Amino acid sequence: MSKILLVEDNEMNRDMLSRRLQRKGYEVVIATDGEQGVAMAQSELPDLILMDMSLPVLDGWQATRIIKAQPAIAAVPIIALTAHAMAGDQERCFAAGCDDYDTKPVDLPRLLAKIEALLAS
């Protein structure tokens, strides 16, 4: 069973997404801010990280840069989950180190396809 770290500060988004991922057979661990997300990436060693970009304490861009700078967890794929869908936002996520990008509200079939593709590579 693949472990996904969901870094999301919105309780409704967290609850909905974690339940749907668990129903698909994933183990889900949750962080509610960027600093906790970095700490849990180190302690939980997830197979994949879903990173909200608008987070308290450390935003998703900073948290992603910190994770990707650490050799032990740098290879963990990160999918940016964001309501930021303006021109340049996707490039900004990739520049921070994200491996893929998806917009909110989450389209579960599309997100699952991205998760499965990254876990298979």
N, C-alpha and C positions, 0 to 999 in steps of 0.2 A: 504494500500500500504506500503510495507516494504521499509525502508530507508537504503541505502547503502552508507557508506563513502568510497570513492575511494581515496587512498593516492598514488599518482603517479606523478613523476616529468617529464616524457616524454610526451610532448604535443600530439603526434600522438597516443600513447597508451591510454592516458586519453580520447581523443576525440572518438576514436573507441569504447573503452569499455563502456564509459558512454552512448553513443547513443544506443549501442546494449542492455544494461541493461534497459534503459528507454523504448525501444520498447517491452521488456518483462514485463513491468509494474512496474518496481522499480523506486522509487524516488532516485536520485543520487546527493550527495553533494561531492565536490571535494576539496582536499588539495594537494598542490604541493611540500611539504617537510614534514619531520617527525615532526618538531615542530608545524607546522600548523595542521598536522594530530591529534596530541595530543589535541590541543586546540579545534578543531572541534569535536573530540570524546566527549569532555566535554560539549560543547555548543549545538551540534546537537542531541546528544543521539541516534546515529544510531542503527538499528537492527543488522547490520553486518558491518565489516570493511574489505576491500580489501587493503592489505598493501604491497606496493613495498618494497623490503628490501634494495635496493641501492638508498638511498635518500640523498639530501643535508641537511645541518643543523644538523638534528638528523637522523641517519640511521633507517631502519625499525625495526632492532632488539632492539635498544634503545627505540624507540617510543612504541613498543609493551610492553616492560617491564614497562614503565611508565604507560601506559593505564591499564595493568593488576594489577598494584599496587594500583589503585584507586578504592575503594569499589563501588562507584556510577556507574562505567563503566566496572568493571573487568569482568562481565559476558557477555559482548558483544563479540560474536565470531569474531575471526580474521583469515582470510585466507591470508597466505603469498603468494604473487605473485612475482616470481623471475626468473631471468635467471640463477641463481646459481643452477645448477643441478648436482653438483659433489657429490661424496660420502661424507656424513656427513652434507651437507647443509640442508637437510630436518630435521635431528635431531637438528641442531642448531636453526632452526626456531621454532620447538616444545619446545626446552629448553628456548627460549625467551618468550614463552607463546602463540604462535599461535595455533589455534585449528585445522587448516588444512593447506595444502601446495599445490600450483599449479605452474607449470613452464610456462615460456614464451618461445615462443609465445603462447598466450592464445588459448586453445581449448575451444570455448564457450560452447558447450554441456556438456563437462566434468566439467567446472567451474560452470555452472548453476546447475548441479546435486549436487555439493558440497554446493553451496549457499542454495539450497532448503533443503538439509538434515540438515544443521546447523540451518536454520530458523525454521524447524519443531521440533527440539529437545528442 
